[in-house]
Amino acid sequence: MSRKKIGFLSFGHYRDVPGARVPDARTSLLNHVEIAVGAEEAGIDGAWLRVHHFDQSLSAPIPLLTAMAMRTSRLEVGTGVVDMR
């Protein structure tokens, strides 16, 4: 019997606007890595990032996914949505 996998999709947005939940983009990126570590510890199988090209949010997903993979050992990472308007 195969085991079901569970993962999460992060929206990965950061904007320098009043009321932002994180103080800067650096903190947002670090939070993503820490969420990935915590997810793996909780038994989550995968973490994906949503990518919106031409949107003013976080940078390219590959460096962030690499950092997430470097801090985890079995978490599958990838892009869940690639919006090419």
Residue, then its C-alpha position, 0 to 999 in steps of 0.5 A: m500500500s502506498r503512503k499518501k504524501i502531504g505538502f504545502l504551497s507558499f505564496g512567497h510574497y513580500r512587499d515593502v508596504p505599510g502593515a507588511r507582516v515581515p520587516d524586509a525581504r531578507t526576513s521573508l526569505l529566512n522565514h521560508v527556509e525555517i518553515a521548510v525545516g519545521a515542515e520536515e520535522a513535522g512529517i510534511d513531504g513537500a514544499w512548493l513556491r508559487v511564482h508570479h513572473f513580472d510581479q513585485s514580490l520575492s526574487a527567482p525561486i531557484p535560490l530560495l528552493t536551493a536554500m530550503a533543500m540545503r537545510t532539509s534532508r528529505l523534503e521535496v521542493g519545487t514550484g507549484v504554480v508558474d504564472m507566465r502572463 
